[in-house]
Amino acid sequence: MRPGIWQLLIVILIIALIFGAKKIPEIARALGRSSGEFKKGLKEGNAEAETKVSEIADAIKKNLD
């Protein structure tokens, strides 16, 4: 179930009351940076996994020949 516009507005209002208007851009920037780092880590992990899989596949092919 997706939240409606009113639920989102209430959540945004509560966040603004808790953290203050000046802190919200800082929090958003930090979330953006951490999201970018997470995506970068996923790409690196996937690339490393693909390399290992190809190494294992090559080793299996050599043993079968």
N, C-alpha and C positions, 0 to 999 in steps of 0.2 A: 504494500500500500504506500503510495507516494504522498508526501506531505503537501497540503494545500498552501495557497498564498498566505492565508491568515496565520497558519502555524509557523511558517517561515518568518513572517513579520514579527510575531511574538518572540521567537527565538532571537532574532536580531536585536530587538528592543532589550531583552534580558541581558544579552551579551554587552550591549552598549552601556547598560546601567551598572553591570558588574565591573567591567574593565575601563570604562570611560572612552570617550570618543578619540582621545589621543593615542591610546594603546592599540586600537583596532587595526590601523594600517601596519603597525609593527608586527602584530600577530599574523596578519595576512601575508606579509613578506616572509616571515619565518616559515609559515606553512608552505608557501610556494617554493622556497629554497629546499626544505626537507622533502617535498614531493619530487623535485627535480633530482635530488641526490638519490632518492629511492629508485626512481626510474633508471638512473645511470647505473646503479648497483645491479638492478635486474638485468640490464643489457649486458653488463660485464659477466655476470653469473651465467647467463644463457650462452654467451660466446665461449666461455671456458668449458661449459658442459658439452657444447657441440664439438669443441676441439678434442675433448676426452673421448667422446663417442666415436669420432672418426679415427682416433688413434687405436682404440679397441677394435674397431671394424677392420682396420688395416692389419693388426696383429692376428686376428682370426683368419683373414684371407691368406696371410703368409703361412700360417700353420696348416691350412687346408691344402695348400699347393704342394 
